[in-house]
Each structure stands twice: as C-alpha cells, then as structure tokens.
C-alpha cells in the first residue's frame, strides 16, 4: 500500500476533475480541504511521476505537487468525520 499527498492550485472545476480521477476506482482518497487530496494506492507500482503524468494529461493547466509519504502519525482539529477515513484508510 502506498500513500500520496496531492496539493493543487487551480479552479473548482479542476479540483472536481482531480476527484473524478479517483472516484469509482480501487484508490482511496480524502478530500476535505479544497486543494488537498490524501491518496491511498493499492498498487505497489504507482509513483509520484506516474500520477503527475496522468493528471497533466487529463487536466491541462492545473499546477500541483504530488508527494509519496509514509504516514506514521497525524493530528487534526476538525469535524469527527475527517478522522474516520484517516483511521480506516490512512494506515500502513
């Protein structure tokens, strides 16, 4: 299982397009902050460069960075519904 953080600068339409990339797939994603996605990939072969290429081809003009991470610890101050996905999906 791999974990990625996507940070983007774009329009609401572009943000919706990013979300659509992950909907209905085997990827888990958390998108409670407008320009941030936490992505859980079940595929060992996924890379930040692979996501970059896919997003660049599908959403021209979106500026973004995607980082592979290994979540060990996190903290949040938010509605409890944010925590559910983190507890269930954002684990190694």
Order of alpha helices (4+ residues) and beta strands (2+ residues): beta-alpha-beta-beta-alpha-beta-alpha
